[in-house]
């Protein structure tokens, strides 16, 4: 994938999380941290966020409001419009005063599905050319996460889409309960970085400029968490980890992806990985959301690196056996000459 330092597009971080998880606390923490960057903020239902004016002015931030409904329902309208206004302000175009900012933070409501928000940065050509989605950060309320995950599919999707999971309010939960919750979260999304936090305090370099959504580095996945079934939950949302040491046949892979998306695209929240394609010298990065996906050659395999395909699929009602069988069937047939 493109080098982050060479990518001049404005990085965007999406903050999502359950109601009362500490999302707003995290936003205020970012705004007041000594990172030396100017941040434009897009918030859904501004009055609910409660950033006081002194903080906003002191931090010299640009605040854009979205208060006409859930951000995931207005993503094709208001979100694109506001991102466009921000772009014009950055470039000194239009009637809005010129704005100088280094990155954008988007805070969704606790009931928002992050998928349409993420899709915005891929389906709109102008937006995709000016912004790059850096990461989706989900704040999880350790005290009430079990109830949220049991009762609402929005909470499940927020976990499934996350690049970073902040398990917050850990001081309110016994260690044993925390361990069970971590196990559950990792079973739903093994690819996300998971940090325990109190009052949403986290180092900025763990959530900003990490290039997680673009797969800036090879996925670090522990497949052991995917097969762990010791917990008592039977969640619809889960992750399937696929690994193949043989190079993949491109034609077979394309047929598999087509069949998969036709049959399971609506139930697939997120998928990403690095693939070893037969006859291709570079790693191929493949990632997507529901029916939207992209693939591109990344970098050459390193001399001390064994080429291998590693891929994770996150979604609802996934047939793990089917995915494993189909992915294994994509291996290229090699013949000895």
Buried (B, 14 or more C-beta within 10 A) or exposed (E): BEEBEEBEBBBBBBBBBBBBBBBBBBBBBBBEBEBEBBBBBBBBBBEEBEBEEEEBEEBEBBBBBBEEEBBBBBBEEBBBEBBBBBBBBBEEEEEEEEBEBBBBBBBBBBBBBBBBBBBBBBBBEEBBEBBBBBBBBBBBBBBBBBEBBEEBEBBBBBBBBBBBBBBBBBEEBEEEBBEBBBBBBBBBBBBBBBBBBBEBBBEBEBBBBBBBBBBBEBBEBEBEBBEBEEEEBEBEBBBBBBBBEBBBBBEBBEBBBEEBBEEBBEEBBBBBBBBBBBEBEEBBBBBBBBEBBEBEEBEEBEEEEEBBBBBBBBBBEBEBEBBBEBBEBBBBEEEEE
